[in-house]
Amino acid sequence: MAGVALVSGASSGLGRSIALELADRGWDVALGARRVERLEDLAKQIEAKGVRAYAQSLDLRSAPSIDGFVAGVSNALGPVELLVNNAGIAIPGAFSEQSVEEIRTVIETNLTGTLLLTHAVIGGWEGDETRRTIIFISSSQAVDTTPHLLPYGASKLAVEYVADGLRSELRALNAHVLTVRLGVVETPFRSAFEKGRALAMVKFWQEVGMGSPNRGGDRMAPEQVARAIAECLVKPMNPFVELLDLRN
Ligand SMILES: NC(=O)c1ccc[n+]([C@@H]2O[C@H](COP(=O)([O-])OP(=O)(O)OC[C@H]3O[C@@H](n4cnc5c(N)ncnc54)[C@H](OP(=O)(O)O)[C@@H]3O)[C@@H](O)[C@H]2O)c1
């Protein structure tokens, strides 16, 4: 057994692919998201690979949900050695047109929720010989300022900042912190975008002479991205890899 991994946002897209890839490599996997039926189906697939799975509701916008989830994982599977902060959401729209609730939703999910989940997991870590890893899934939009996605880009940039700081703070705990910065991945991520807003966003990018984030290339498959991430975890891990930047 490779250890116990916790994947947030495992009900869909990249999180689902990461969970399956980790299970293939011998990790027991805790699956968190709001759509529990999807997690339960995935847990069955993972258990069929001969490792353990734990599927439970996790809402990153609720501190009690985060605490309850982390306690449940550690009771069911044992201490978490690998945290994959994957869950995330984007809501497109010119900043002046976004509602307060939309801005809050993005920041509370991608930033506050990710920080609280990380805080809850590392609270259980002690200074022993166990090797631990935290992965933060970020976006090229953290560094390529993208109009009409400002709260999203800001949340990802802030998460990268926290990752950099934690790398130093957690050195004594044998923890490796990896930021994964992604271009465009073929997942349901954009399917929730309101059509009019999505079209207005692309039109605005064209008007100001910005290229699209996928730079005309094919979108990356989530399985490809999951494999590249898992390769960074091959033991003994190389603690000097701080950023995996995958662009299409
Ligand atoms: N797809 C891309 O092109 C792309 C590019 C760069 C970065 N990323 C990042 O990759 C990560 C995964 O996204 P994806 O592309 O796989 O999109 P996705 O298919 O839409 O998956 C997003 C996941 O986040 C979960 N989630 C959303 N709100 C949540 C909440 N409040 N609490 C718990 N979980 C929540 C969703 O689960 P529930 O709805 O079931 O809760 C879902 O499992 C995100 O952080 C995204 O920013 C994606």
The ligand as a MOL file (V3000), in Angstrom:
LIG
                    3D

  0  0  0     0  0            999 V3000
M  V30 BEGIN CTAB
M  V30 COUNTS 48 52 0 0 0
M  V30 BEGIN ATOM
M  V30 1 N -10.6050 22.0910 -16.5280 0
M  V30 2 C -9.6790 23.0200 -16.7130 0
M  V30 3 O -9.4350 23.4630 -17.8580 0
M  V30 4 C -8.8630 23.5250 -15.5660 0
M  V30 5 C -7.7590 24.3680 -15.8420 0
M  V30 6 C -6.9840 24.8250 -14.7970 0
M  V30 7 C -7.2970 24.4510 -13.5100 0
M  V30 8 N -8.3800 23.6480 -13.2570 0 CHG=1
M  V30 9 C -8.6730 23.2930 -11.8720 0
M  V30 10 O -8.7980 21.8980 -11.7710 0
M  V30 11 C -9.6050 21.6000 -10.6200 0
M  V30 12 C -10.6250 20.5260 -10.9920 0
M  V30 13 O -11.5370 21.0550 -11.9300 0
M  V30 14 P -12.1550 20.1860 -13.1220 0
M  V30 15 O -11.6340 20.7420 -14.3800 0
M  V30 16 O -12.0070 18.7460 -12.8460 0 CHG=-1
M  V30 17 O -13.6890 20.6540 -13.0170 0
M  V30 18 P -15.0190 19.8680 -12.5840 0
M  V30 19 O -15.1590 18.6320 -13.4160 0
M  V30 20 O -16.0920 20.8940 -12.6390 0
M  V30 21 O -14.7290 19.4300 -11.0870 0
M  V30 22 C -14.7730 20.3420 -10.0130 0
M  V30 23 C -14.8810 19.5570 -8.7190 0
M  V30 24 O -14.9120 20.4810 -7.6310 0
M  V30 25 C -15.9320 20.0870 -6.7480 0
M  V30 26 N -16.4680 21.2060 -5.9760 0
M  V30 27 C -16.9850 22.3740 -6.4430 0
M  V30 28 N -17.4590 23.1130 -5.4200 0
M  V30 29 C -17.2330 22.3910 -4.2880 0
M  V30 30 C -17.5000 22.6050 -2.9140 0
M  V30 31 N -18.1320 23.7090 -2.4680 0
M  V30 32 N -17.1200 21.6630 -2.0220 0
M  V30 33 C -16.5030 20.5350 -2.4410 0
M  V30 34 N -16.2270 20.2650 -3.7240 0
M  V30 35 C -16.6000 21.1850 -4.6410 0
M  V30 36 C -17.0130 19.4560 -7.6350 0
M  V30 37 O -17.7900 18.5190 -6.8900 0
M  V30 38 P -19.3010 18.7260 -6.4160 0
M  V30 39 O -19.9730 19.6290 -7.4070 0
M  V30 40 O -19.8490 17.3210 -6.4130 0
M  V30 41 O -19.2080 19.2980 -5.0510 0
M  V30 42 C -16.1540 18.7090 -8.6500 0
M  V30 43 O -15.8390 17.4280 -8.1750 0
M  V30 44 C -10.2300 22.9340 -10.1850 0
M  V30 45 O -9.5390 23.4190 -9.0470 0
M  V30 46 C -9.9860 23.8490 -11.3720 0
M  V30 47 O -9.8700 25.1930 -10.9830 0
M  V30 48 C -9.1670 23.1770 -14.2550 0
M  V30 END ATOM
M  V30 BEGIN BOND
M  V30 1 1 1 2
M  V30 2 2 2 3
M  V30 3 1 2 4
M  V30 4 1 4 5
M  V30 5 2 4 48
M  V30 6 2 5 6
M  V30 7 1 6 7
M  V30 8 2 7 8
M  V30 9 1 8 9
M  V30 10 1 8 48
M  V30 11 1 9 10
M  V30 12 1 9 46
M  V30 13 1 10 11
M  V30 14 1 11 12
M  V30 15 1 11 44
M  V30 16 1 12 13
M  V30 17 1 13 14
M  V30 18 2 14 15
M  V30 19 1 14 16
M  V30 20 1 14 17
M  V30 21 1 17 18
M  V30 22 2 18 19
M  V30 23 1 18 20
M  V30 24 1 18 21
M  V30 25 1 21 22
M  V30 26 1 22 23
M  V30 27 1 23 24
M  V30 28 1 23 42
M  V30 29 1 24 25
M  V30 30 1 25 26
M  V30 31 1 25 36
M  V30 32 1 26 27
M  V30 33 1 26 35
M  V30 34 2 27 28
M  V30 35 1 28 29
M  V30 36 1 29 30
M  V30 37 2 29 35
M  V30 38 1 30 31
M  V30 39 2 30 32
M  V30 40 1 32 33
M  V30 41 2 33 34
M  V30 42 1 34 35
M  V30 43 1 36 37
M  V30 44 1 36 42
M  V30 45 1 37 38
M  V30 46 2 38 39
M  V30 47 1 38 40
M  V30 48 1 38 41
M  V30 49 1 42 43
M  V30 50 1 44 45
M  V30 51 1 44 46
M  V30 52 1 46 47
M  V30 END BOND
M  V30 END CTAB
M  END
